[in-house]
């Protein structure tokens, strides 16, 4: 994938999306990276505190799945992860535990108006995936870095509801 104007990364649908009989083959995913810091050019104490706090909190839940840890995740997010898509609920819960205000919405795309866009994402920035034209389709998580596998660049995202669990996933 290549970085485009305004940090938009265009990715092809995943294998699981291709297997489903849903017409996702024509859709593209747009990823928008956000940061909480008001001044991206200079480091601030707020930025480092924000980074350490919410990433550390999210890491505590890494490996928990909607099925095995349903009760714990339901308590943290105030929703049932087996019945409701929960990536935005997880991001909001982590931000709240870190002492920050989230969007309060269960829609991943609600984070499109959160923070400000960045050209240079750093660990802990919010990543928003827009899928299709629907205002409700999307995914949200926390940027953890980048890696290259067999010549393809991937971003690493820590988030909820990634294969029905809290995990770090790679997105092209």
HELIX and SHEET records of a PDB file:
HELIX    1   1 UNK A    5  UNK A    7  5                                   3    
HELIX    2   2 UNK A   15  UNK A   19  1                                   5    
HELIX    3   3 UNK A   45  UNK A   60  1                                  16    
HELIX    4   4 UNK A   70  UNK A   77  1                                   8    
HELIX    5   5 UNK A   87  UNK A   97  1                                  11    
HELIX    6   6 UNK A  108  UNK A  113  5                                   6    
SHEET    1   A 4 UNK A   3  UNK A   4  0                                        
SHEET    2   A 4 UNK A   8  UNK A  11 -1                                        
SHEET    3   A 4 UNK A  29  UNK A  35 -1                                        
SHEET    4   A 4 UNK A 116  UNK A 117 -1                                        
SHEET    1   B 7 UNK A   3  UNK A   4  0                                        
SHEET    2   B 7 UNK A   8  UNK A  11 -1                                        
SHEET    3   B 7 UNK A  29  UNK A  35 -1                                        
SHEET    4   B 7 UNK A 126  UNK A 131 -1                                        
SHEET    5   B 7 UNK A 138  UNK A 149 -1                                        
SHEET    6   B 7 UNK A 152  UNK A 159 -1                                        
SHEET    7   B 7 UNK A 167  UNK A 171 -1                                        
END                                                                             
